[in-house]
Amino acid sequence: MNPRGLLLVATLGANCVLAVLLFRPPDAPPSAGPAAAAGQLGSLSPQPKAAGARARSQAEPAATPEPTPAPPDFNWASIESEDFKKYIQNLRDLGVPDETIRELIRAEITKLYRPKMLALRPASNPEKYWERNYGPYNQQTAEQRRQQTALYKEQAELLKSLLGETPMASEHPLKRAFTNAPPEVLKQITELQTKFFEKQQALYEKTAGYIDGSATVERRKLEREFYDEVAKLTSPEQVQAYKLRNSDLSRNLREELRAFAPTEEEFKAIFRQRDAVGNPRDGVTSADASSPEQAQQMRQAQLKAQVIAEAAFAESFGPERAKEYKLLQDYAFRDLAEAGVARENLLRLAAMKDTAVASSLSIQRNTALSAEQRTTALQAIRTETEKELAGLLGERRAKAYPYSGGYWIQTLAPTVTTRVATP
């Protein structure tokens, strides 16, 4: 067959295939519905699209969806009730979880009692702002505090009657100290604590807020009586646990040792030692403390107590940790530590201080040097110390340090003043 014949055969075959594709209905994809298939046929049909749509609407009338009923209006007033028991039941009927109900009821009862509580408290921002203010609690009368305690008790009983148990019983403030004490004992200890606070408050009112040595003795007596009564209800170990959390000594130590950041065992060791030694100022009145003899005795007693404490601490926790403990007894070093100065820099600063002060004293006592030579040598010590100080604390803090705790730097050398002659 010649090439022209082959071309004719190929053209005829192609036309046949095209005719089949034109007149065969297209396969609808599995996910396409009847409307999609009708749209595809309409696109291949010679009739206009509008006519195809009319034909489909006449053949298959569209189904009208049924209207969805509107939800009923929710009215919270129909749920809330002044009768708390009814209010709880309404919430349960709605399917509200029990924990959510408890939170709602606690909030409502707190809102109910809050105005009554506030009415018994003096204003926290008194009109005479310039007068000494010990805070709202300390300005309450004994009768106001009694009424407030009664309101707290009434509120707790209401919560218990509604919720079926003492609210937050597992979070009782005394539970951590008296771990195994039953609720009855916790209640008795709480009552003892309230009485102790009332007696302490009466003492503050009697002394107008000024606690001198004799008032401290009276307060210590009240404290011992309270601990003795608590010891009758529980064990000595739990009394000690209470002291570690709630005593004045523990509060003072937490503030004093903040920069030192003791472990629990270190805190207990320091607390036991301080509790055993006591405060040398206890029992000393302001009149006694003003006498030179009494002041000297107190300083010696405090120094002795400090030496004993540091020795006991070093024996238990090692010399390096004891060195940090001793260093951070100094308020100036505590301030630097709380400001973010690294611990190793504080130790280097302490060593530098000891060396510089010792060198300064040695030069001042050296009679072989003339006054001018001593002044020159002392100025050199101070200059070198200030240079090293900048490397330890930074330029800005080093400039402020001699006037905010680092007074020892100013004693290294006499301050040189330059007088300008008046013409």
Secondary structure, 3 states (H helix, E strand, C coil): CCHHHHHHHHHHHHHHHHHHHHHCCCCCCCCCCHHHHHHHHHHHCCCCHHHHHHHHHHHCCCCCCCCCCCCCCCCHHHCCCCCHHHHHHHHHHCCCCHHHHHHHHHHHHHHHHHHHHHHCCCCCCCCCCCCCCCCHHHHCCHHHHHHHHHHHHHHHHHHHHHHCCCCCHHHCCCCCCCCCCCHHHHHHHHHHHHHHHHHHHHHHHHCCCCCCHHHHHHHHHHHHHHHHHHHCCCCHHHHHHHHHHHCHHHHHHHHHCCCCCCCHHHHHHHHHHHHHHCCCCCCCCHHHHCCHHHHHHHHHHHHHHHHHHHHHHHHHHCHHHHHHHHHCCCHHHHHHHHCCCCHHHHHHHHHHHHHHHHHHHHHHCCCCCCHHHHHHHHHHHHHHHHHHHHHHHCHHHHHHHHHCCCHHHHHCCCCCCCCCCCC
